[in-house]
Amino acid sequence: MSVIFFDIGETLAHPHVGPDGSLELQPLPRVIAVLDALREVRKGIISNPGSDDGAVARAAGALAQAFPGRFTDEALVHWGAKDSRGIFDRAVASTGGTTADGCVFVGENAQERAFAREAGLRTAPHPVFTVAAMENRPVFRARIELPDGQGQAALTAAMDGAEAVPVRVVSQRLVVVMATERGTEVLEHAGFAVAVEGGVEVQAEAEKFVSDLLARGEAVFEGEEPTPRTTHVVKREDDGRLTVRRLRFSR
């Protein structure tokens, strides 16, 4: 049986730090319903609580308060930075025999998901797509042109309960979403034209490539002054995608 590991911040919940340093987790929309639907599936956490004293204890307490009874296997709770495959390898080892391919990491950060895939886990960019990841079904990025008489509220209502979530509102008539094939079918049945652009994780790998270029000082964003090391220029498109073009070949 699969083991599902979730990130916390902006995946399961929005963290709120009080004036006294206390931490409160506010569950994000649809998350509780997803967790309840996975009641019989083993679930764990892979999340970075911060490095200050008491950070782990605060995060663990806030997790228990926000999601009582839902993450009870302490062996499957892993606190730490997700900046390499290491924490994901440890998470797989903690399952007691489940293979990496039998584990799923759910997190909103594309680079962290890339590290998880490097360790052999399946990944999902949003809790709504957890079952799709368990079944090895891809998630796509798509553009939706809102027809006359159908506003954003109607689109939100159509997505509720479907394998689809909004990503970015480009304009009053254009919304970028993530959806599985099943999700796109639901949206089309509701009267929305869905233009699928490609797999979310394929794009995530491309964005990791861009992030690595930026980290090495080999790329600048469009409009910035190139340096002698610059080989690529990065542009953020209107729908939020990062595209890259080669400026010159490195020597």
N, C-alpha and C positions, 0 to 999 in steps of 0.2 A: 504493500500500500504506500502511496505517496506521502511524503512529509513536506509541509509547506512552511517556508520561512518568510516572515514579513519584515520589512523595514517599518519604522514607526513614523517619523516626521514627514508630513505631507504625503504619506502613503496610507497609513491607518488613521492618523490624527494630525490635527494642527496643534503644536505645542505652545502653551502660553506660560511665560515666566512671570510670577507675581513680584511685587515690590520687595517682598521678604525673601526672594529667591526660590520660592516654592514653584513646583512644576505641575501644571494641569494639562491633560491631553483631551482635546475636543474631537471626538470621532468625526471623520469626514463622511459626507453623504454616501449612502449605500453600503458602507463598510460593515455595520452591524449585521445587516441582512446577509452579506456574503459570509461572514464568520459563522452565523447561525446555520447557514446552508451546509457548511463544512464541519458541522458538529462532530461527526464521526471520524474526521481526518486528523491525524497528528499535526499539530501546529507549533511553530517556534518563532523566535525573534532573532534577527540580525540587525543591530542598530547601534549607532554611535551616540552615547549619552553625553559626550564631552569629557574633558580631562581634569576638571576641577574636583577637589575633594568632595565626596558624597554624591557625585554625579550619577553613579550606577544605582545607588540606593534610592535617589529621588526618581530616576526613570522607572525603576522597578515598581516603586510605590504608585506612581502615576499610572503605569500600565495596568496594575491590578485594579485600581479605582475606576479607570475608564472602560476596561474590558473584563469585568469580574468573571472568573471561571472559564475564561477562554484560552489562557496561556498558562497552564498549570504544570507542565513538564519542565522543571527548571533545567534539566540537562539540554533542552533544546533552545534555551535562551542565551544568546551570545552578544556580549557588549564589546564594542570596539570599532576602530576605523575600518571602512570598507575600501581601502586604497590599494588592495592587491587581492589575489585569490586566496590568501592564507586563511582569513576568517571563514571563507566559504568551505575550504577543505576541512577546517575544524568542525564546522556545522554538520557536514556530511558524516564525519567520523562519530559525531555524538548521537547519531540516529540508531546505533546498535545493529547495523547491517544493511540499511537501505543504501542502494547505490546512488551515485551522484545523479544519474539520469532519472532516478526515482524521486529526486528532490526538486522543489520549485522555489525560486526566490522571487518575491513580489516587491518591487521598489520603483519609485518614480524616476530615479536617477539613471540615465542611460549608461554612464561610465561604470557605475557600480554593477549594473546588470551584466555588462561586458566581462567584468572580473568573475562574476558568478558563472557565466557560460564558460569561461576559461577553465574553471574548476569542474565543469561538466554538468552543472545544474541547468534545468530549464528555467525560463524567466517569464515574468509578466510585468507590464508597465503600470498596472493598476489592479487593485483587488478584484474588480469586476471580471478580469480575464484569468483568474486563477484556475478555474475549471478548464478553460481552453488550453492553458499551459500544461495541465495535468494530462490532457488528451492530445497534446502535441499539435494543436491547431494554431495557426498563425494569427497575429493581430496586424491589421492594416491601418495605414493613415489614409484619410479620405477627406475630400472637400464636398460640402453640401451647399448648394444654391437654394435658398429658401424661396419657394414659389409664392405667387400672389395669394394672399389669404392665409398663409402659414408663417407665423412669426417664430421667434426664438423660444417662446414659451411652449409652442406646439412641438418643436423639436425636442425640447427637454422632456416633455411628457412622453414622447415616442421612445426616447432612449431609456427612460426609467424602467428597469426590469429587463432591458435588452443588453446584449454584450456590446455596448457602445458607450463612450464617454466623450464629452467635449474637450478639446485641447486649446483652441484659440478662436475668439470671435474676431474675424478679420474686418467685417463690416456688418451692417444691419441685415444684409442678404446673404452673407457668406460666412460659414462656420467650418473650421477644421476639426475633425473628430478622429478618434481611434475606434475601430470596430473589427470584430471578427466577421467571417462570411455570414454567420447566422445573424449578427447584429445588422449588417448592411441589408439583409433581406427584410428584417423588421422595419427598418427605416424606409426602404423602398415601398413596402406594403402600406406604410402610413402616408405615402404620397411625396416623399422626398427623393430627389435625384442625387444619387451618390456616385461620385467620381473617385474611384480607388487609385491612390498614387503609389503604393508600394508597402512593403512590410516594415513595421515599426522597428524591429530589431535590425533589419538591414540598414535602415537609416541611423540607428544607434551606433552601429559599427562605423559608419561613415563619420558621425559626429565625434566618436572617439579618436578617429584618425585626425580630425581637425584639432581636437583638444591636445593631442600629442604634438602636433606641429606648433601650436601656440606655446605649449610648455617648453619646447626646445628652442623657442625664439626664431622659428623658421617661417612664421606666418604673421601677418598683421590683418586687422579688419579693414575693409574698404574705407578709404578716406584717411587712414593713418599713414604716416611716413614710413616707407620701407627702410630697413636697415641692410647693411652688407650681407647679413645672413638670411634675409628674407627670400624664400623660394615660392611662397604661395600667398594669395590674397583671399580673405574670407569675407563672405557677404551674408548678412541675415536677411532672408526673404520676408515678404509681407506676411506670410503664413507662419513665420517662426523658424523655418528650416534654415540650416547653415549650408551654404554652397561654397565651393572652393575652386579657384582656378590657379594654374601654375603660372608664376611670374617669370621664372627662369629656372634652368637646371643648375643644381648645386655643383660646385667644383671640388 
